[in-house]
Structure formats: structure tokens, C-alpha cells
């Protein structure tokens, strides 16, 4: 008999509402307001402006010093009542307000109505406990914004916040906040014997020569592919120069020989989906620097050619590490200020050109990108992704474009996993031209991710100042050992089994596991000497012991299951 768990569904439960203070923003200016306002706040006065909302704190989640204001406005609400008004005077501001709510374990749904002034367009996002909504496009018509968050443990003061994501000068009103516990349903886990079930990928710094020699063991972990780090390191890297011989740009390249041998050994045991990974580890050049962007285009085209010749399935582009550059007002990379429309168009054009060059080199390229930055990075990330998507659609790329999620790393509730791809699909439908939406729904997919192994925690002093990272308290105490010192799990194999079944059920083509360092294997000193003697040097924390119960997690991946709802 299959084991059965009670798991959240997406329908709201009757009588499951949480108490939210002043949810309609009718009370303001009473003096009991817990104000936490950042530099740049500009209070406003007027007959209809009632002051700060009682039991909510005004805040600004954007750049310090960016001008903003928050107040309650009488008559601006949905039924002529009061509403919270947020105004970003600069595009780097994210003005809004937050409050706290008591939540029991389960999946909760936060909703709020929002609009702009007549003739304006803008966007807003909301946050609950540990999860942001996608930025939602707004007009003068009221629109409801929703987000679901799964809470593993009871919280007496979970954060609820409402943020305007609109550019300078656009006013956003919020009204009628609701917070409800979603209903529970019954699922069971069933063996996933589908021939077309998603391939599980591992992103961990594995040495390709080690994987070549241990391919059969790696297949026994249950993975169908790996993302290879430290080959095409960053956008400014020349993959052909890693072997210290930039002139070797094809069959005579020593790194190419190592990766090809690894792929051949992997395919022999059923690992058929290896990728070359490139990251944005360096800040991008000025968007209007033609020479710099021509060099980036060459590097990415050569990266695609390398991956093709090496026998990989495709390329993965990690866009995470320059999040500040996705804000239109970030001052560090533009030689001159440009109109926002021109800047956005240039970002789309640059990345469409870069990705088009990759497809020209390799039409069958399977392209992965991570993370789902359109949900939580700045406005220009959406333009970057549209450039990716426009190039893929123009080439009608058969390999598709696939978005690897990080927001699901520790989402172990299948209800939360089930709804996550829809958030990305809704953003694409809202923000992209119709032909791109059509292509995405035909060839694109969301690749849900999990982070079961490789635990760390922050250590703070008595004043709350962060001192660094450590592992589990019972093993390391508060010793600062770094975030890679503890290879143990975040949650039990039983919890991981539910999460992995969700990844299998709601990811159509691939799903993936993030390994914080070399958490799935351990080197001996002889291994270290052997596998750092080649061209590929990936090592990380490979010498540290793996978790004692690692085999239980590998068994979950190796014997895939999916979720089946009980009638």
C-alpha cells in the first residue's frame, strides 16, 4: 500500500482566514504606528491624505536614498473607502508597507487589490513569510495580486508586505488584504514509470575526469545529467583558453578532450544530459558599448561550439550574481544616463543578439537559464529574458528554453510546487509579446529545483551582527567554518521524497538538484592529486566526508515517484 500524507491543495479553505490588522487601511494617523522608514522618505500632506496606516510599517525595499512616500488616502479604495498609497519618485525605489501575522503550518494565500492612477501603468509585488509574488502589471483598473507560501513551522510574526515596483512618478494604491489557509487534500506517492518523465540534473562542482571514472556510480545516484562548472566560467571567459593554450580552438584542445571523454562514459550508463554552465560572475559592461558586447557574443558562440563538440546536450546560463545590474538606476555600468525605454530596448537587443549567435553555431542547442529572476530581480531582468526568448523563438529552437527555479529550493509542500510554474507562465503572458508567449508555451518549460544537501546557517553576535557561516549547532557550535563545511541535509529523506515527487510531477522536461559544493561524493588524498592534475580543476569541498545517510537521498532520486491525488 502506498504511504499517504495530508498535503495542501490550491483551493481556499472555508474559515481558514488569518487575522490581519487594518486590512482595509481604514485606520491611519493614530500615533500607534510602528514606523520604520528609510532615508529618502517624503511625507505628504493634503485633505484626503490621512497619514501612515495604523499597525503597518512604511518601508522602501529599493536603493537607499531613492525618493518615496507612503500614506493612506481617503476615497481612493475599491468602494470609495480608504486605500494605502505608495509613490516611487525614482525607479530604484520600492515603496510600500509591511505588517505581521500569526501563521500555523501549512500553505497560505495572501491577496490584495491594486491599481494605478488613470492613464498610468505600473507594477507591484507582495510577499508572505518566505515567498514573493511575481511582479504584476497594473493599470487604472483594480487587479488582484496573489501569492502562496508554505510554512513548515508555526510563526507568531510572519511578514506580510506590499511593494510598488513602478518606475518614478507612478502612484499605486493597495486595498483589501486577505490571508487564508488553503485547503488540504490527500495525495499518495506512486512509482513514476513514465517513459517521458523529467530528467534530473545536478548542479554541483564535479570534476569531469572524476565523473568519467565514476560515471556508473553517479548513474546509481539517479541523475541523468550534470551542469559542468569552471569550463566556460563567466561571460568574459574564453573556454578555449582554459588549457593554457588559447590557440587550440577545436579538436586539439585538451579541455575539450577531457569533457568529451566524460560525456562518452556518461552516455554509456544512461547519463545523457550534461551541460556546460556559464555564470555572470563579473559585472556586465555598459549596455551601449558595442565592442564589449561583440566580445561577449563571440565568447558565448564559442561556448556553444565547445559544448556541441564535447557532446553535451546544451548550455546553462546562470544570471544570478549581478542582481544589482538589473535595476535601471544602478549607476555602476552606464557611461551616460539613457531614457528608460532606450535602455530596456538595448538590453533586449544585446541578449537577443548573443543568444542568436549561439543558435547559429548550434541550432539544436538546449538552453537552460537560472534563476527565475523575473520574479524577484529588477526591471531589466525581464528585458534580458525577453532577449533570450526572442532569439529562441526566431530560431524556432527545437531544444527549447527552460527556466531553472531557485525559489523552490526548500519548498517541500507539493501544493507550493504545483503552483510555481504558473507564476512564471503568468509573468511571460503579462510581459512578453504574443508570438513569444505562443512559442514559450510550445517549447519552453519550468525546471523546478531542490536543495536537500549542504546545510549552513548564519552566526550572529549578541548585538545581531552577522559574524559568518557555520554548520549544524550540535557539530560546530558557533564556530565560523564557512558555508561549505557541513554536507548534511536540510530535511529528512522522507520529506525529500515528497519534494522530489513534486519535482517529477510538475516539471515537464527536466528538474534539478543544487548541491552546495561536492555534497554527493568525497575525495581521498589520492583522488585530489589525480583529479587536479588535469585541465579541469573543479574541487570545492570534495575532501570533506559526505552525510552518513546520503544513500537514502540518492535512493529517492534513483527510484522516481510522482504525486497522485486521492479522489
Helices and strands as residue ranges (DSSP letters): E 4-17, E 49-51, E 57-60, E 68-73, E 83-88, E 95-103, E 106-116, E 122-128, E 131-132, E 136-138, E 143-151, E 155-164, E 171-191, E 199-203, H 208-213, H 215-221, E 225-228, G 239-241, H 254-268, E 275-279, H 290-310, E 314-318, G 320-326, H 340-361, E 366-370, G 373-375, H 379-395, E 401-404, H 414-431, H 434-443, E 445-447, E 449-450, E 457-460, E 466-470, H 473-476, H 493-506, E 510-514, H 525-531, H 550-558, E 561-565
